[in-house]
Amino acid sequence: MVLFLIIDKSEVIMTISLRHLALFLCVWCFSNIAQAQTQLSPSPQRTISVQGSGTILIVPNQLEFSVAVEQRGTDTKILQQQVQKKVTDIVYLLQQNGINDRNIQSMEMSLQPHYEYDNGKRTHTDFIFVRTIYVKHNDFTVYSTLMQALIKAGATSISPALFTHSNPKQQYLDALKLAVEDAKKRAITMLEPLQAKLGDVLSVNEQSRQQPVAYRAKSMAMLESSSIDLPGEKGIEARVGVTFLVR
């Protein structure tokens, strides 16, 4: 069977064998399918996965503690006034000891009903109003003297102090950098005997979280006759997992 194509302008008659046309189309289709399969099936990448760790040693540079003022009575308005007066005196005392206003927070307060029990019967008697002040201070030497002065100024209770650092976030970020560098060194060391080279980074995974840096100081009862012990260094550790390409 023969296919005739007639072109009017040039008046040329082209004769093409249908068998040859079919053969051409088959070859063209198989060629494109093979090329597509080659593009979708790249050669597997060689990778190496390692873990790294980094530690920053720091010395705590501030104290953190809380002061509670508690008052009990039947008139809530009077209770609030009494507590507020003591809080004002305590804040003034803290300021006089060199503590900046931004390191004194007195936002937390609570008012709870008080009950007494007699032969299994609960009776509401009065209310307990509590105001809590959170304090940060960078002078360790005045701690014991300051605690005693706060009690005299009207503080009902004082929490044990914690030694902390003023910028733990930056310290942790520095430890993260060391962890990544450690992972890279480990990968290079492992590839060296294999005569392979380290390639680009494929993925990085943080395997640790920033932890609070704190030492617990002595309680008020122990401060009556002794001075506070200064803390030593504390490590902030970060860990990462890194996957590299291998060349």
Residue frames as qw, qx, qy, qz and C-alpha x, y, z in Angstrom:
[[0.000, 0.890, 0.456, 0.000, 0.00, 0.00, 0.00],
 [0.454, 0.150, 0.036, 0.878, 1.34, 3.42, -0.91],
 [0.092, -0.811, -0.403, 0.414, 0.50, 6.84, 0.58],
 [0.410, 0.481, 0.284, 0.721, 0.40, 9.80, -1.78],
 [0.193, -0.719, -0.277, 0.607, 0.90, 13.36, -0.55],
 [0.417, 0.602, 0.388, 0.560, 0.10, 16.09, -3.08],
 [0.262, -0.570, -0.157, 0.763, 1.47, 19.60, -2.53],
 [0.427, 0.809, 0.404, -0.004, -0.40, 22.13, -4.66],
 [0.003, 0.940, -0.172, -0.295, 2.16, 24.95, -4.74],
 [0.185, -0.598, 0.702, 0.341, 5.16, 22.94, -5.86],
 [0.841, 0.320, -0.161, -0.405, 3.08, 20.31, -7.65],
 [0.214, 0.451, -0.860, 0.101, 5.41, 17.65, -6.23],
 [0.889, -0.221, -0.201, -0.347, 4.09, 14.23, -5.47],
 [0.064, -0.537, 0.786, -0.300, 5.80, 12.52, -2.51],
 [0.868, -0.087, -0.415, -0.258, 5.49, 8.82, -2.10],
 [0.172, -0.523, 0.716, -0.428, 6.22, 7.31, 1.29],
 [0.568, -0.064, -0.815, -0.094, 6.00, 3.69, 2.14],
 [0.640, -0.600, -0.013, -0.480, 3.69, 3.14, 5.11],
 [0.929, -0.183, -0.240, 0.212, 5.96, 0.32, 6.25],
 [0.536, 0.280, -0.246, 0.757, 8.94, 2.66, 6.47],
 [0.230, -0.601, 0.053, -0.764, 6.86, 5.29, 8.28],
 [0.828, -0.488, -0.148, -0.235, 5.71, 2.79, 10.88],
 [0.848, -0.022, -0.258, 0.462, 9.27, 1.60, 11.43],
 [0.267, 0.459, -0.180, 0.828, 10.44, 5.18, 11.93],
 [0.488, -0.609, -0.006, -0.626, 7.73, 5.91, 14.48],
 [0.913, -0.344, -0.218, 0.023, 8.54, 2.76, 16.48],
 [0.696, 0.142, -0.250, 0.658, 12.24, 3.60, 16.63],
 [0.007, 0.545, -0.102, 0.832, 11.45, 7.16, 17.70],
 [0.682, -0.576, -0.108, -0.437, 9.09, 6.05, 20.50],
 [0.914, -0.238, -0.222, 0.243, 11.52, 3.49, 21.95],
 [0.516, 0.334, -0.203, 0.762, 14.33, 6.04, 21.84],
 [0.224, -0.593, 0.084, -0.769, 12.33, 8.58, 23.86],
 [0.834, -0.478, -0.158, -0.224, 11.20, 5.97, 26.40],
 [0.845, -0.031, -0.254, 0.469, 14.78, 4.86, 26.99],
 [0.267, 0.446, -0.178, 0.836, 15.89, 8.46, 27.43],
 [0.499, -0.612, -0.027, -0.613, 13.10, 9.15, 29.95],
 [0.910, -0.355, -0.209, 0.038, 14.03, 6.07, 32.00],
 [0.672, 0.182, -0.250, 0.673, 17.65, 7.20, 32.06],
 [0.022, -0.537, 0.119, -0.835, 16.62, 10.62, 33.41],
 [0.683, -0.534, -0.053, -0.496, 14.34, 9.15, 36.11],
 [0.947, -0.287, -0.077, 0.121, 16.92, 6.66, 37.39],
 [0.177, 0.853, -0.429, 0.240, 20.02, 8.61, 38.44],
 [0.667, 0.151, -0.646, 0.339, 22.95, 6.83, 39.99],
 [0.619, -0.705, -0.341, 0.056, 22.71, 6.55, 43.82],
 [0.067, 0.848, -0.312, 0.422, 24.57, 9.17, 45.87],
 [0.699, -0.061, -0.562, 0.437, 27.28, 8.15, 48.31],
 [0.300, -0.791, 0.045, -0.532, 26.74, 9.68, 51.75],
 [0.510, -0.011, -0.690, 0.513, 28.15, 9.54, 55.28],
 [0.450, -0.748, -0.212, -0.438, 26.17, 10.35, 58.45],
 [0.505, 0.080, -0.576, 0.637, 27.93, 11.37, 61.67],
 [0.424, -0.835, -0.347, -0.052, 27.10, 12.84, 65.07],
 [0.419, 0.388, -0.293, 0.767, 28.94, 15.73, 66.67],
 [0.480, -0.762, -0.414, 0.135, 28.92, 17.36, 70.10],
 [0.322, 0.513, -0.181, 0.775, 30.16, 20.65, 71.50],
 [0.530, -0.659, -0.470, 0.252, 30.45, 22.00, 75.04],
 [0.140, 0.691, -0.121, 0.699, 30.84, 25.57, 76.29],
 [0.533, -0.355, -0.581, 0.502, 32.04, 26.05, 79.88],
 [0.081, -0.700, -0.100, -0.703, 30.48, 29.02, 81.63],
 [0.259, -0.138, -0.658, 0.693, 30.46, 30.49, 85.12],
 [0.133, -0.772, -0.610, -0.119, 27.02, 31.61, 86.39],
 [0.284, 0.197, -0.105, 0.933, 26.96, 35.37, 86.79],
 [0.357, -0.343, 0.022, -0.869, 23.65, 36.09, 88.51],
 [0.086, 0.126, 0.889, -0.431, 21.28, 34.95, 91.25],
 [0.430, -0.281, -0.450, -0.730, 17.57, 34.28, 90.80],
 [0.110, -0.217, -0.862, 0.444, 15.10, 33.98, 93.67],
 [0.278, -0.562, -0.482, -0.612, 11.49, 34.80, 94.52],
 [0.011, 0.008, -0.582, 0.813, 9.99, 36.63, 97.49],
 [0.298, -0.511, -0.727, -0.349, 6.43, 35.95, 98.64],
 [0.141, -0.119, 0.391, -0.902, 4.28, 38.30, 100.71],
 [0.357, -0.369, -0.829, -0.222, 1.25, 36.66, 102.30],
 [0.216, -0.115, 0.387, -0.889, -1.59, 38.19, 104.32],
 [0.226, -0.348, -0.903, -0.107, -4.69, 36.57, 105.79],
 [0.150, 0.188, 0.395, -0.887, -7.98, 38.24, 106.69],
 [0.339, 0.519, 0.766, -0.168, -11.68, 38.63, 105.97],
 [0.308, 0.866, 0.126, -0.373, -11.68, 41.89, 103.99],
 [0.795, 0.264, 0.314, 0.446, -10.05, 41.36, 100.59],
 [0.264, 0.892, 0.044, 0.364, -9.66, 45.09, 99.93],
 [0.420, -0.849, 0.308, -0.085, -7.77, 45.62, 103.18],
 [0.875, -0.175, 0.372, 0.258, -5.69, 42.50, 102.48],
 [0.668, 0.570, 0.195, 0.436, -4.62, 43.89, 99.12],
 [0.001, -0.943, 0.122, -0.310, -3.65, 47.22, 100.67],
 [0.661, -0.662, 0.353, 0.023, -1.59, 45.54, 103.40],
 [0.860, 0.055, 0.364, 0.352, 0.23, 43.31, 100.93],
 [0.492, 0.767, 0.120, 0.394, 0.86, 46.19, 98.53],
 [0.239, -0.933, 0.230, -0.142, 2.50, 48.24, 101.29],
 [0.750, -0.442, 0.455, 0.188, 4.90, 45.40, 102.10],
 [0.773, 0.391, 0.340, 0.366, 5.65, 44.86, 98.41],
 [0.227, 0.932, -0.021, 0.281, 6.46, 48.55, 98.01],
 [0.458, -0.803, 0.380, -0.016, 8.87, 48.37, 100.96],
 [0.836, -0.130, 0.470, 0.252, 10.53, 45.24, 99.56],
 [0.640, 0.644, 0.225, 0.354, 10.95, 46.72, 96.07],
 [0.020, -0.963, 0.182, -0.197, 12.52, 49.84, 97.60],
 [0.666, -0.586, 0.452, 0.095, 14.92, 47.65, 99.61],
 [0.831, 0.198, 0.408, 0.323, 15.93, 45.76, 96.46],
 [0.413, 0.848, 0.077, 0.323, 16.54, 49.00, 94.60],
 [0.294, -0.905, 0.292, -0.100, 18.69, 50.30, 97.45],
 [0.733, -0.375, 0.534, 0.193, 20.84, 47.19, 97.12],
 [0.037, -0.528, 0.591, 0.609, 21.67, 47.98, 93.51],
 [0.401, 0.259, 0.864, 0.159, 19.08, 45.79, 91.77],
 [0.100, 0.063, -0.388, -0.914, 17.78, 47.32, 88.54],
 [0.581, 0.188, 0.296, -0.734, 14.03, 47.75, 88.07],
 [0.699, 0.316, -0.460, -0.447, 14.00, 45.41, 85.04],
 [0.418, 0.175, -0.876, 0.164, 15.31, 42.64, 87.32],
 [0.186, 0.119, 0.717, -0.661, 12.39, 43.04, 89.73],
 [0.386, -0.186, -0.618, -0.659, 9.07, 41.56, 88.62],
 [0.178, 0.102, 0.751, -0.628, 6.03, 41.58, 90.89],
 [0.443, 0.012, -0.430, -0.787, 3.24, 40.62, 88.50],
 [0.500, -0.179, -0.836, -0.136, 2.02, 37.38, 90.13],
 [0.300, -0.194, 0.502, -0.788, -0.69, 37.53, 92.79],
 [0.416, -0.234, -0.845, -0.242, -3.36, 35.18, 94.10],
 [0.432, -0.248, 0.354, -0.791, -6.41, 35.34, 96.37],
 [0.463, -0.073, -0.873, -0.133, -7.62, 32.05, 97.83],
 [0.654, -0.538, -0.041, -0.531, -10.45, 31.30, 100.27],
 [0.130, 0.337, -0.851, 0.383, -9.31, 29.69, 103.51],
 [0.770, -0.316, -0.349, -0.431, -11.31, 26.85, 105.06],
 [0.169, -0.393, 0.792, -0.436, -11.20, 25.15, 108.44],
 [0.645, -0.101, -0.697, -0.298, -12.45, 21.65, 109.14],
 [0.328, -0.279, 0.642, -0.635, -14.28, 20.55, 112.29],
 [0.581, 0.089, 0.759, -0.280, -15.56, 16.98, 112.55],
 [0.424, 0.234, 0.769, 0.418, -15.46, 16.63, 108.78],
 [0.218, 0.871, 0.438, -0.042, -17.38, 19.85, 108.20],
 [0.499, 0.150, 0.154, 0.840, -15.71, 22.50, 106.04],
 [0.067, -0.898, -0.368, 0.232, -16.23, 26.14, 107.01],
 [0.469, 0.580, 0.068, 0.663, -15.02, 29.17, 105.09],
 [0.483, -0.654, -0.314, 0.491, -13.33, 31.51, 107.56],
 [0.042, -0.854, 0.116, 0.505, -11.32, 34.10, 105.62],
 [0.736, 0.672, -0.033, 0.078, -9.02, 34.73, 102.63],
 [0.665, -0.440, 0.288, 0.530, -5.29, 34.45, 101.90],
 [0.459, 0.887, -0.022, -0.041, -3.78, 37.06, 99.59],
 [0.748, -0.318, 0.330, 0.480, -0.31, 36.33, 98.16],
 [0.421, 0.891, -0.144, -0.095, 1.95, 38.49, 96.01],
 [0.872, -0.151, 0.246, 0.396, 5.18, 37.06, 94.55],
 [0.153, 0.926, -0.272, -0.213, 8.22, 39.07, 93.47],
 [0.929, 0.158, 0.121, 0.312, 10.83, 37.56, 91.14],
 [0.161, -0.933, 0.265, 0.183, 14.35, 38.94, 91.48],
 [0.864, 0.309, -0.062, 0.393, 17.65, 38.68, 89.59],
 [0.279, -0.933, 0.218, 0.065, 20.87, 39.98, 91.12],
 [0.782, 0.491, -0.289, 0.251, 24.51, 39.83, 89.99],
 [0.005, 0.655, -0.569, 0.497, 26.17, 40.50, 93.37],
 [0.764, -0.169, -0.622, 0.002, 26.66, 37.21, 95.20],
 [0.368, 0.147, -0.586, 0.707, 28.36, 38.79, 98.21],
 [0.282, -0.166, 0.280, -0.902, 25.24, 40.54, 99.57],
 [0.531, -0.202, -0.715, -0.407, 22.95, 37.52, 99.31],
 [0.459, -0.340, -0.757, 0.317, 22.75, 36.49, 102.98],
 [0.083, -0.241, -0.316, 0.914, 22.47, 40.08, 104.23],
 [0.334, -0.019, -0.348, -0.876, 19.79, 40.86, 101.65],
 [0.489, -0.282, -0.796, -0.218, 17.72, 37.79, 102.57],
 [0.330, -0.386, -0.656, 0.558, 17.59, 38.78, 106.23],
 [0.057, 0.206, 0.059, -0.975, 16.65, 42.36, 105.33],
 [0.383, -0.139, -0.597, -0.691, 13.80, 41.12, 103.13],
 [0.435, -0.397, -0.801, 0.109, 12.31, 39.12, 106.01],
 [0.197, -0.392, -0.423, 0.793, 12.40, 42.23, 108.21],
 [0.153, 0.121, -0.237, -0.952, 10.73, 44.24, 105.43],
 [0.654, 0.156, 0.274, -0.687, 7.71, 41.92, 105.41],
 [0.527, 0.283, -0.720, -0.352, 8.57, 38.94, 103.21],
 [0.860, -0.247, 0.207, -0.397, 6.70, 35.81, 104.29],
 [0.883, -0.110, 0.410, 0.203, 8.99, 33.39, 102.47],
 [0.211, 0.779, -0.473, -0.353, 12.01, 33.42, 100.15],
 [0.971, 0.233, -0.028, -0.044, 12.81, 30.64, 97.71],
 [0.723, -0.360, 0.347, 0.476, 16.29, 29.07, 97.57],
 [0.221, 0.806, -0.268, -0.479, 18.43, 31.05, 95.14],
 [0.883, 0.286, 0.306, 0.213, 19.57, 29.69, 91.81],
 [0.258, -0.580, 0.420, 0.649, 22.89, 30.57, 90.20],
 [0.679, 0.589, 0.436, 0.044, 22.16, 31.26, 86.52],
 [0.428, -0.100, 0.352, 0.826, 23.71, 32.93, 83.48],
 [0.227, 0.597, 0.172, -0.750, 22.43, 36.16, 81.96],
 [0.518, 0.551, -0.344, -0.557, 22.76, 34.97, 78.33],
 [0.622, -0.150, 0.768, 0.004, 22.36, 31.17, 78.13],
 [0.744, 0.590, 0.269, -0.162, 20.88, 31.28, 74.61],
 [0.376, 0.836, -0.394, -0.064, 24.05, 32.67, 73.04],
 [0.322, -0.526, 0.785, -0.059, 26.16, 30.16, 74.95],
 [0.745, 0.165, 0.636, -0.118, 24.07, 27.31, 73.55],
 [0.648, 0.752, 0.013, -0.121, 24.35, 28.67, 69.99],
 [0.081, 0.776, -0.625, -0.022, 28.13, 28.74, 70.40],
 [0.534, -0.238, 0.805, -0.096, 28.01, 25.11, 71.54],
 [0.780, 0.481, 0.358, -0.180, 25.96, 24.24, 68.44],
 [0.438, 0.821, -0.351, -0.103, 28.70, 25.67, 66.20],
 [0.188, -0.564, 0.802, -0.062, 31.27, 23.50, 67.97],
 [0.715, 0.077, 0.665, -0.201, 29.02, 20.45, 67.52],
 [0.731, 0.662, 0.069, -0.149, 28.78, 21.00, 63.74],
 [0.227, 0.788, -0.573, 0.002, 32.56, 21.46, 63.49],
 [0.456, -0.356, 0.801, -0.153, 33.05, 18.26, 65.50],
 [0.807, 0.332, 0.449, -0.191, 30.75, 16.35, 63.13],
 [0.582, 0.779, -0.217, -0.090, 32.72, 17.58, 60.12],
 [0.042, -0.678, 0.729, -0.076, 36.04, 16.54, 61.68],
 [0.656, -0.107, 0.722, -0.193, 34.67, 13.09, 62.46],
 [0.799, 0.536, 0.218, -0.167, 33.47, 12.62, 58.88],
 [0.392, 0.806, -0.443, -0.017, 36.85, 13.67, 57.43],
 [0.296, -0.525, 0.784, -0.148, 38.67, 11.31, 59.80],
 [0.754, 0.105, 0.617, -0.200, 36.46, 8.37, 58.82],
 [0.738, 0.659, 0.082, -0.115, 36.85, 8.99, 55.07],
 [0.019, 0.832, -0.536, -0.141, 40.62, 9.47, 55.12],
 [0.453, -0.298, 0.833, 0.107, 41.56, 5.75, 55.26],
 [0.648, 0.451, 0.612, -0.045, 39.04, 5.10, 52.46],
 [0.313, -0.116, 0.428, 0.840, 40.73, 7.68, 50.21],
 [0.071, 0.706, 0.632, 0.311, 37.41, 9.49, 49.79],
 [0.142, 0.151, -0.100, 0.973, 36.70, 13.19, 49.98],
 [0.060, 0.534, 0.664, -0.521, 34.01, 15.00, 51.95],
 [0.123, 0.448, 0.542, 0.701, 31.35, 16.66, 49.81],
 [0.238, -0.393, -0.013, -0.888, 28.56, 19.15, 50.48],
 [0.238, 0.044, 0.754, -0.611, 26.16, 18.94, 53.43],
 [0.243, -0.282, -0.797, -0.476, 22.99, 17.01, 52.65],
 [0.516, -0.679, -0.375, -0.364, 21.17, 17.51, 55.97],
 [0.172, 0.282, -0.607, 0.723, 21.72, 18.78, 59.53],
 [0.602, -0.542, -0.515, -0.282, 19.62, 17.66, 62.51],
 [0.125, -0.545, 0.486, -0.671, 19.75, 19.30, 65.95],
 [0.675, -0.186, -0.714, -0.020, 19.61, 16.53, 68.56],
 [0.379, -0.286, -0.582, 0.660, 19.69, 18.59, 71.75],
 [0.119, -0.848, -0.363, -0.367, 17.82, 21.47, 73.31],
 [0.123, 0.543, -0.365, 0.746, 18.91, 24.44, 75.36],
 [0.622, -0.473, -0.604, 0.158, 18.81, 23.57, 79.05],
 [0.256, -0.927, 0.018, -0.275, 18.62, 26.07, 81.91],
 [0.564, 0.309, -0.518, 0.564, 21.94, 26.75, 83.62],
 [0.485, -0.696, 0.054, -0.526, 21.31, 26.74, 87.35],
 [0.442, 0.071, -0.769, 0.456, 22.90, 25.80, 90.67],
 [0.519, -0.725, -0.383, -0.242, 20.78, 25.71, 93.80],
 [0.143, 0.538, -0.472, 0.684, 22.14, 27.89, 96.57],
 [0.206, -0.120, -0.828, 0.507, 21.64, 27.53, 100.29],
 [0.275, -0.704, -0.599, -0.264, 18.26, 28.00, 101.92],
 [0.175, -0.794, 0.092, -0.575, 17.50, 30.80, 104.36],
 [0.821, -0.567, 0.014, -0.070, 17.94, 28.52, 107.37],
 [0.872, -0.028, 0.028, 0.488, 21.52, 27.77, 106.32],
 [0.373, 0.641, 0.014, 0.671, 22.32, 31.41, 105.71],
 [0.478, -0.859, -0.130, -0.130, 21.90, 32.46, 109.31],
 [0.597, -0.713, 0.298, 0.215, 25.49, 31.63, 110.21],
 [0.640, -0.123, 0.540, 0.533, 27.36, 31.17, 106.93],
 [0.221, 0.603, -0.257, -0.721, 28.10, 32.92, 103.66],
 [0.848, 0.434, 0.133, -0.274, 27.04, 31.69, 100.27],
 [0.629, -0.243, 0.604, 0.425, 29.31, 29.33, 98.31],
 [0.348, 0.635, -0.307, -0.618, 30.23, 30.53, 94.83],
 [0.917, 0.250, 0.294, -0.097, 29.57, 28.08, 91.98],
 [0.426, -0.374, 0.610, 0.553, 32.17, 26.71, 89.61],
 [0.248, 0.292, -0.559, -0.735, 32.02, 26.19, 85.87],
 [0.655, 0.270, 0.636, -0.306, 29.08, 24.46, 84.25],
 [0.185, -0.124, 0.740, 0.635, 28.99, 22.97, 80.76],
 [0.614, 0.479, 0.189, -0.597, 26.37, 23.76, 78.12],
 [0.373, -0.134, 0.845, 0.359, 26.29, 20.89, 75.62],
 [0.631, 0.488, -0.037, -0.602, 24.83, 20.72, 72.10],
 [0.506, -0.085, 0.829, 0.225, 24.53, 17.68, 69.81],
 [0.545, 0.545, -0.161, -0.617, 23.87, 17.45, 66.06],
 [0.724, 0.094, 0.655, 0.194, 23.58, 14.81, 63.35],
 [0.256, 0.715, -0.295, -0.580, 24.98, 15.70, 59.92],
 [0.819, 0.250, 0.494, 0.152, 24.84, 13.87, 56.58],
 [0.005, -0.699, 0.416, 0.582, 27.51, 14.71, 53.98],
 [0.846, 0.514, -0.068, -0.124, 27.90, 13.73, 50.35],
 [0.679, -0.426, 0.481, 0.354, 31.02, 11.68, 49.57],
 [0.496, 0.775, -0.269, -0.284, 33.15, 12.56, 46.54]]
